[in-house]
Each structure stands twice: as C-alpha cells, then as structure tokens.
Amino acid sequence: MGNSFGTDILIQAVDPQLAAAFYVDRLGFEITDSRPDLISLRGPHINLYIERGPKLGPVLEVSVANLETAKRQLVESGCAIVKDEPDFPRCYVRDPFGLTYNLTQR
C-alpha cells in the first residue's frame, strides 16, 4: 500500500485554548484559525490542530490511494478503527504499535 505522510498532526484537549497558548508561548507556533472546538496552528514544518475532546494521543495524517481498501487491509493486519466519520471526512486508525493516524484518500 503506497502512502504519504502529511504535515498535519492533531491532538485533543479538554481546553483547546489552553493547549494552543502552550504551543504558541513555548514552541513558537502561530494560530491560523480558532473555533470553539478546533484551533489550527502553524509551525515551521508542521500544522498542529487541537480538537476539543478526550485525549487519543497524537494523530498523524496518512494519504492512501483507496481509503476503503486501506481500511480493510489495516484492520486485517490488527489495526483498530478508533473513529470513522465519512461526512467530516475522517477515519482514525490505531495500529498494533500504538500509532494513531487519520487516513485520507488522495
């Protein structure tokens, strides 16, 4: 399965504003968009998104050629679908080694 990692990382926080302030003040990120439940930040080489909610750990973005095929193959290989919201679109997959990523179709 060919894939490409994106420059986006998403984390969750009960208080996205507090988390964003940390990344701005301590690591030099810049806020590029702010909504009540999602804050977008930009760093020199990555985009960081902070979503309101319980911690899932960092979520990386992986683009695949065929979303449904990738989901099926990953589940068959021991991965778990953590969140699947096709209308958003987002599909969080946690692999057997603890890494969580959002699958997107190129």
BELDA-V829317 format. One record per residue. RES is the residue in one small letter. SS is DSSP state (A for helix, B for strand, O for the rest). Layout:
((RES	SS) (RES	SS))
This chain:
((m	O) (g	O) (n	B) (s	B) (f	B) (g	B) (t	B) (d	B) (i	B) (l	B) (i	B) (q	B) (a	B) (v	O) (d	O) (p	A) (q	A) (l	A) (a	A) (a	A) (a	A) (f	A) (y	A) (v	A) (d	A) (r	A) (l	A) (g	O) (f	O) (e	B) (i	B) (t	B) (d	B) (s	B) (r	B) (p	O) (d	O) (l	B) (i	B) (s	B) (l	B) (r	B) (g	O) (p	O) (h	O) (i	O) (n	B) (l	B) (y	B) (i	B) (e	B) (r	B) (g	O) (p	O) (k	O) (l	O) (g	O) (p	O) (v	B) (l	B) (e	B) (v	B) (s	B) (v	B) (a	O) (n	O) (l	A) (e	A) (t	A) (a	A) (k	A) (r	A) (q	A) (l	A) (v	A) (e	A) (s	O) (g	O) (c	O) (a	B) (i	B) (v	B) (k	B) (d	B) (e	B) (p	O) (d	O) (f	O) (p	O) (r	B) (c	B) (y	B) (v	B) (r	B) (d	O) (p	O) (f	O) (g	O) (l	O) (t	B) (y	B) (n	B) (l	B) (t	B) (q	B) (r	O))
